Amino acid sequence: QVQLVESGGGSVQPGGSLRLSCEARGFVLEQYAIGWFRQAPGKDREGVSSIAPYDHTTYYSDSVKGRFTISRDDAKNRAYLQIDNLKPEDTAVYYCAADYFQDSWGEWEPPPLQEEYDYWGQGTQVTVSS
């Protein structure tokens, strides 16, 4: 069964850190780009970061640049999102998603539509409050 499973969310105080994990089950993650998204209550889901397959180029939204770090360990079939200096506005459900991409297709870039990702996880809650 193909699955993406997020973990690592929790409740933290402002200024704290969390490391979210995204585990791929039933498929080989190295052939996929990984995107991290979040959805706050009453808001649309937004992309925050992504990492390409093969060359591992990273992308960040302006709102998280400098505080979020995306990485991947293909040997473990996992991707990660390190979140530092958490702010109350980071409170959201965080999702990872996988986008299949062959090396022969050239350089991967984040797709314009979230629907282009092939697999999605169930989400992990991050709550930042004092």
C-alpha positions as CSV (number, residue, x, y, z in Angstrom):
1,Q,0.0,0.0,0.0
2,V,1.4,3.4,-1.0
3,Q,1.5,5.9,1.9
4,L,3.1,9.0,3.1
5,V,3.2,9.2,6.8
6,E,4.0,12.5,8.7
7,S,5.1,12.6,12.3
8,G,6.9,15.0,14.6
9,G,4.2,17.6,15.2
10,G,3.2,18.9,18.6
11,S,2.6,21.9,20.8
12,V,5.5,24.3,21.4
13,Q,6.1,27.7,22.7
14,P,7.1,30.6,20.4
15,G,10.8,30.4,19.6
16,G,10.8,26.6,19.9
17,S,11.7,24.1,17.2
18,L,10.3,21.0,15.7
19,R,11.5,18.4,13.2
20,L,8.7,17.0,11.0
21,S,9.3,13.6,9.3
22,C,7.7,12.3,6.2
23,E,8.1,8.5,5.6
24,A,7.3,7.0,2.2
25,R,5.8,3.5,2.4
26,G,5.3,1.3,-0.6
27,F,7.3,3.3,-3.1
28,V,10.9,4.5,-3.6
29,L,11.1,8.1,-2.5
30,E,14.3,9.0,-4.4
31,Q,12.3,9.2,-7.6
32,Y,10.0,11.8,-6.2
33,A,10.2,15.4,-5.3
34,I,8.8,16.2,-1.8
35,G,6.7,19.2,-0.9
36,W,5.7,20.4,2.5
37,F,2.4,22.2,2.8
38,R,0.4,23.6,5.7
39,Q,-3.2,24.6,6.3
40,A,-4.2,26.9,9.1
41,P,-7.8,27.0,10.4
42,G,-10.0,28.9,8.0
43,K,-7.2,29.3,5.4
44,D,-6.2,27.7,2.2
45,R,-3.5,25.1,2.1
46,E,-0.2,26.7,1.2
47,G,3.1,25.4,0.1
48,V,6.1,26.2,2.3
49,S,9.0,24.2,1.0
50,S,10.0,21.5,-1.5
51,I,13.0,19.5,-2.4
52,A,13.8,18.1,-5.8
53,P,14.8,14.5,-6.5
54,Y,18.3,13.6,-7.7
55,D,20.0,17.1,-7.3
56,H,18.1,17.9,-4.1
57,T,17.5,21.6,-5.0
58,T,15.4,23.2,-2.3
59,Y,12.7,25.8,-2.5
60,Y,11.1,27.9,0.3
61,S,8.2,30.3,0.5
62,D,9.1,33.8,1.6
63,S,7.2,33.4,4.8
64,V,9.4,30.6,6.1
65,K,12.8,31.3,4.4
66,G,15.5,31.3,7.0
67,R,13.5,29.4,9.6
68,F,12.5,26.2,7.8
69,T,15.0,23.7,6.4
70,I,13.9,20.8,4.2
71,S,16.0,17.7,3.7
72,R,15.7,14.2,2.6
73,D,17.4,10.8,3.3
74,D,16.6,8.6,0.4
75,A,18.3,5.6,2.0
76,K,15.7,5.8,4.8
77,N,12.9,6.7,2.4
78,R,12.2,9.8,4.4
79,A,12.1,13.6,4.1
80,Y,12.2,16.1,6.9
81,L,11.2,19.7,7.7
82,Q,13.2,21.4,10.4
83,I,11.3,24.3,11.8
84,D,13.1,26.8,14.0
85,N,12.0,30.0,15.8
86,L,8.4,28.9,15.6
87,K,5.8,31.7,15.6
88,P,2.1,31.5,16.5
89,E,1.3,32.0,12.8
90,D,3.0,28.7,12.0
91,T,0.1,26.9,13.7
92,A,-1.3,24.6,11.1
93,V,-1.7,21.1,10.0
94,Y,1.5,20.2,8.0
95,Y,1.3,17.8,5.1
96,C,4.0,16.3,2.9
97,A,3.4,15.3,-0.7
98,A,5.3,13.4,-3.4
99,D,5.7,14.3,-7.1
100,Y,7.1,11.6,-9.4
101,F,9.9,12.8,-11.6
102,Q,12.3,10.9,-13.8
103,D,15.9,12.1,-14.0
104,S,15.7,12.1,-17.8
105,W,13.0,14.8,-17.7
106,G,15.4,17.5,-16.8
107,E,15.3,19.7,-13.8
108,W,12.3,19.5,-11.4
109,E,10.6,22.7,-10.4
110,P,7.7,23.0,-8.0
111,P,4.4,22.5,-9.9
112,P,2.0,25.4,-10.1
113,L,-0.9,23.3,-8.8
114,Q,-0.9,21.3,-5.6
115,E,-3.0,18.7,-7.4
116,E,0.0,17.7,-9.5
117,Y,1.5,15.9,-6.5
118,D,0.9,12.2,-6.7
119,Y,0.7,11.2,-3.0
120,W,-0.3,13.1,0.1
121,G,0.1,12.3,3.8
122,Q,-2.6,12.6,6.4
123,G,-1.0,15.6,8.1
124,T,0.6,16.4,11.5
125,Q,-0.6,19.2,13.8
126,V,1.8,22.0,14.8
127,T,0.5,24.3,17.5
128,V,2.6,27.3,18.6
129,S,1.3,29.2,21.7
130,S,2.6,30.5,25.0
